[in-house]
């Protein structure tokens, strides 16, 4: 059954969306940024720390004495970025710089729009360029520019009384390219043909699906491929009540760890065509495939698993059945 594996590669984006509380110090700093102001905090040694810190770097005591500082200052050190990347704050060449604002004793990191590398110098004076719309985030400072060419901004101040910032949205996304190894590529190629194929360990005889290329218990390569049936047993399950962003499946629904007949380890998949409250460990289910013309290199070829009219498998026997029995 083994065949030469295709080279399969695909781009994925891993994302987390969450909201965090700011606390009194960070909240004060971000609230000031929203109002186009700079606020540092005084340490136990009298220095003004900018950006403000929650705890003193000298004696670790909690800090609370805020100090207004200017939105202009001096470049302490810098590095030039000649070829900006997608995630950088500017499409044109710019400098990352440590900037000590007037009234502060420590430097903060931000970017400088100097136009050309020859214009950048240690000790040069720069001024914050505020965003047209400020929201209470560090990007409210749309970079620093040389003080000599800074323009007087014409902002329309809002009369609305805004609440202090106490929470911010902090999404995190990572895009990466996944290239399947030989075992995974063979598994996905078989899925595209409507087959569920695992690999057997030559030592302990455990059958893995999805295959991993080696046995996790014995550490030896798994070369023998085993075609498994569409039937499986529920090993464990979760009823999902909370909606997941961008997930077309509306809760409540059941996600289960399923052990295919002849396999010894479980995988996650969706259960459907059943009352969620009737799902149980040991319940027998069967794969429901999408139409053949929709098959690709993914487990999503199976829409879900549905219950079948077979007796439940005793808990102690789940995953113990060998292929062919």
N, C-alpha and C positions, 0 to 999 in steps of 0.2 A: 504493500500500500504506500510505502514511502516514495516520495518524489522530490525532485530538485525544488528547493524553495525559491519563490520569487523574492526580489528585493522590494519590500513594502515600507514606505515612509510617508508620514503624514504630520502636518502641523496641528498642534493642540494649544489651547489657552486654558491655563489653570487660574481660576479667579475666586477671590474671597471678598464678599461685601459685608462690612460690619460698621457699627457706630461705636465710638469710644467716648467716654467722659473725659473732660480736660483737666478737672481739678482746679483749685483756685489760682495757681500760678500760671499755668499754660493758658487757662481761660482768660485771665487778665491780659496776657500778652497778645492773644488772638483778637480779643475784643478791641484792644488799642489799634492793632493793624487794620481792623475793619474801619476804624475811625481815622485812618491814615496818621497814626501816631506810633512812636517807638517808646516802649517801656522796658527798662531793665530792673534789676533788683539788687539791693545792697547786701553784701556779705558781712561776716563778723569782723573781717579785717578792714572794712570801710570801702573796699573796692565795689564798683558797680558792675555786675555781671550782665552781659548781653549776648545772646538771649537770656532771659531770667531762668534761674535754676530753682528747683523746689527745695533742695537741701544744700547746705553750705559745703563747698569742697574742702574747707579747712577743718571744721569740727563736726560736720554732718548734721548740724542743727537745722530745723525747718526755717525757711526764710519767708518774710512777708512784707518787708519795707520796699515798696516799689519806687522807682525813680524815673522821671521823664528824661529821655535822651534825644539828641537831634537826629534828623533823618539824613544827615550828611556826615562824612568822616574821611578817614585816611586808609589807603590800601596798605596793609602790612606785608602781605605776600600774595602771589598770584601764579596761575599757570594758564597758558593759552590753549584753547581748543580750536584747532584750525578746521576740523571736519566734524561738525556736530552730528550726533546720532538722533534717532527718532525721539528718544525720551528726554533729550536735552531741552532746556527752556528757550532756546533760540535756534532758528534755521540758519542764521549766519554765524560766522566765527565770533567767538566771545572768550571771556576769561572767567575762570572760577577764581574768587579772591577772598581772602580774609580781610574784613573791613572793621576797623575800630571806629565806631561812631563817636561824635563829640559828646562828652559827658559819660562815656563808658570806659571801663578799664580792660575789658576783654574784647576780642574780635569775633565777629560772626561771619559765617560762610554764606556768600551769595554770588550772583553772577554780575559781570560788568559788561555793558554794551559800549565798547570803546571804539568800534568801527574798524580799527586796524591794530595789529600787534605792536606796531611802533609807537602807538599812543599810550600803551600800558607801561606804567612805571611804579615801582615800590615808593610809597610816600605820596602818590598823587591823590588829589582831593576828588571825591565822588559824592553824588547825591542820589537818593532813592527816587525812582520813577514809579509812581503809584499806578496801579491798574485803574481803568475807567470805572469798573464796578468792583468794589471790595466786599469780600464775603467772610473775612475772619480766618485767613489762611496765609502761609508764608508767601504764596504766589500773589498776594495782594501787592507785594513789591515786585513790579515788573522789571526787575533788574536795576542796577545802579548805572549812572552815566557820569562822565567827567563833569565836575562842578562848573567848569568854565563854560560848558555848552548846555547846561541844564536849563530847561524852559520853565517858566512859571505856569503851573497847571491851572486850568480853569475848570474846577469841579463844582458841580451843583450839590450843595449840601442838602440832605434830606431833613425834613422837620419831624419825621417819625421817631418816636422813642423806641429804640431797639433794646431787646433784652440782652444782658451779658451772655457771652458764649459759654455754654457748659458742656456741649457735646459736638463732635464733628464726625462726618462720614469719612472713613479711611479704607476705601477699596484697594485691593492689591491683586494685580494680574501678572501672570508670567506666561509668555508665549514660547513654546519650545517645539523642536522637531523630533518626533519619535521614529526610530528605524527599528523594525522588528528583527529579532534574531532568527536563526534557522528554525528552531522549534516553534516559535510563535508564528512565523511566516507560513510554515506548513499547515499549522492549525487554522489560520485565517483563510488560506487557500481552500481547505476542505470545507470550511463554513460557507464559502462562496458557492460550493457545489452542493450545499444542503446536507452536509454530513458533520456529525459531532465526533471528532477524533482526538483521543488522548494518547499519552505515552506511558509505557509500563517500565518500571524499574526492574532491571535484570537480577537484582539482589533480593529485595523484599517483595517484589511483584505488585506493589501499589501502582494504581493507574491514576495519572494526573491529567485533569482537564480543567482549565487550559494547561497545556504542557509547559514545563519550565526549562526543558533541556537537560535537567539533572534532577536526581532525587534529593529532596530536602533532608531526608532522614539518613540516607546512605552516602550521599555525595558522589554518586556515580552517574555517568551519562545515561539518558533514557532515549534509546534509538527505536525500540519496537513501538509501532503505532497500533492503536486499538480503536476500532470503530465501535461507538457506543450507541445505544438506542435513544429514542426521544423521551423515554420515561425516566422519572426521577422521584426521589423522596425528599420531603421537607425535613431538613435537619434543624433549622431554627428560622425565626421570622420576626419582622417588625412591621407594625401598622403605622404608616406615616400620616400624621395629621397636619403637619406644618408645610405650607407651600414653599417650593424651592424656586428662586428666580429663574426665569427662562425655561422652566420644565413644563412641557405641555400636559403632563399628567396631573390631574387635579386630585388633591387628597379628599377623603382618606383612601389609601391604597396599601397593598402589602408587598414588601420586598422580602425575599426568602433566600436562605442558604440552601441550595439544592444539591443532592448527590445523585448523579446519573447512575442508572443500573450498570454495574460493572466497574464503576469508578470508586475511589476511596476518599476523595477530597471534594469539598463543596465549592460552588461558585454562586454569585449573587444574580438573581433575576426577578422579574415582576411576576406576580400571580394575579389572575383575573378569572372572570366567569364564576365567581364564588362569593359567598357572603364572608366579609372579612372576619366576622366573629366566629365563623366555622373553621377557619384555618387552624391547623394543629400540627405538632411535630409528629412525623411518621406518615403524614398524609401523602397519598400517591398522586402524582401529577404528570402531565405530558405536554411537550412543546407544541405551540401553535405558530407555524412559520408564516411569514409574509409571502405574497405571491412571488414566484420564482424570478420574475423580471425585476423585482426590487432587491434581490440579494446583492450584497457587497461583501467586503472584507471586514465584517463586524458581527458581534453577537446580537446586534439589533435585527439580524435576519429573523430571529425568533421574536415575535411580538410579545409573547408572554407564555407562561405555563398555566394550564387549567387542570382542575381536579378530574380524576378518572374513577370509574367504578371498580376499584380494587381495594381489598382489605388494607388497613394501615400496616406499615412495617414496624415491628417492635423497635423501640429506641436503641436497644443494645445491638441490633443488627444493622443499623444504618451505617453505610460505608464499609461493611465487612464482606459484602457480596462480591465475589470475583467475576471477572468478565467471562461470559459464556454460560453462567449458571442461571 
